[in-house]
Amino acid sequence: MPKGRELVGLPVLNQERGEEVGRVQDLLYDEKSAQVKALVLAEGGWLQQPRVITFDKLQSRGPKTFTVAGTDSIDSELPAGLRRWQEIKGLRLLNRDGQELGLVEDLVVDLPSGQVKALEVSTGLVNDLLEGRREVPLTGDFKWESQGIIIW
């Protein structure tokens, strides 16, 4: 299963014309359903509106590219209530007793469903090098706060 960082930068192609409509700049994540709900495309200029494709409008979903039926699938407003992938990195992961388990480094995403199956967690540079980063499955209850995530 790919991680969020592997999806960022992938091209999004128009199926009708076979041309690239943009590249993934960010993922929009719904913490309640543990689902990637939309892709934000990299902007072409400094005053352009955001370009967003909701996950349900994608014709194919990775792992090397995404496709849409046409440019009418692209919206210019970010859906409300979703968290940006870039905002998730660095959040503290705590257990219910308040013990820190590490810092969230990434999401592990099932394609083509968009379901987030786990959080990739760092416990420090030395541990990451010696033992590798851990994946904490998103099973059970999670409470998302502005500064961290609490698992029950």
N, C-alpha and C positions, 0 to 999 in steps of 0.2 A: 504494500500500500504506500502510495507517495505521501510525502510530507508537504506542508504548505509551501515551504521554500522551493520545492521542486515544481510546483504549479505556477508560481510567480515567474513571469517572463515567457510563458508559453504563448504561442500565437493563437488568435481566434480567427477562423476563416469563414468567409461567406460561402455557403454551399452552392448558391445559385451561380456565382461568378468565379469561384475558386480563388478569390483574392483575400489578403489579410485585412481585417478590419481593425486590428489592434493587438496589443499584447497585454497579458494579465499583469496588473500592477498590484492588486490587493484582492483578498477574499473577504466576503462579508459573512459572518458566522452568527447563527442564532443559538444562544446558549441554552434556551429552554428545550429545543428539539435536538441539540448537538448535531446540527446540520449546516453545511455551507449552503447559503441561500442565494448568493450572487457573486459575480466577478466584477471588479472595477478595472476598466481598461486604462492603460497609460494615456495621458493626455498629450495631444499634439502641440498645443501652444499654451502660453501662460494665462490666457483669459478664457479658455474654453470651459464649458460645462463638463461635469463628470460624465463619463460614459459607463453605463452599468448594464449588465446582462444578468437577469435572474436565472437561476440554475434550471428552472423548468423550461426556459426558452432555448436551451442548448440542445442541438441535435445529437452531437456526440460529445463525450466527456472524457478527454485524455486517453492515455497518460502522456502523449506527446503533443497533442493539439486539442483544441475545442472548435466546434463548428456551430454556426447559427444558420437558420433558413434564409435570412436576409437582414438588411440593415434596419428594418422596422422592429427587430428584436432588441435593439439597443435603446435604453432609456437614458434620460439626462438627470434623474434625481436618485439620490441614494435612499434606499428603503429605510424607514425609521425602525428603531429598536434592535438594530444589528450591530455587532461589534466587529471592528476591522481586525484582520489577521495581524497587522503590524502593531496593534495595541495589546495583543495577547502576549507577545514575546516579552519576557522579563517579569511577568506577574509571579508573585510568590504562591506556591502551592503548599497549603497547610492541611493537617489532619484536624479532626474535630477537637482535639486537645490543644490546638494552637502550635503544635510542633511543625516547624518548616521542613518540608520534604524536598525542596529545591525550587529552582526557577523554571517557569515554562519557557521552553525554547521553540516549540513548534506544535502543530496539529498533525495527527496522522489521519489521512482522509481515505475513505473507501470510494473508489470510482467504479462504476459510474453513478452510484447513489448519492454521493456527496456527504454521506454520514461520517461524522468524526468519531473514530473508534478509540483514540487514545491521545494523551498529551505527552509530548517528548519533554523530559525534565532533566535539567542539568543540576548536579550537586557540587559544581566547582570545576575549574579547569583541570586540576590534577586528577580528580576522580573521573572526569570525562575521558581523559587520556588513558588512564589505567583500566577503567572498567567499562567505559562507554556510557552514553546517556541512557537513562531508563525510559521506558514507555509505560505510563500509568493508564490502564484501560478506563474508559468512561462508562463504568458500570456502577450502579448505585447513585447516591444523591450528591450533587455538587451545588455549592452556593457561590455565585460569582459576585465579587465585590470590586470596587474600583481599584484597589491595590493588591488584590489576590483572589485565590480560589480556595474554598474550603471543601474538603471531601469528607463524607460521612461513612 
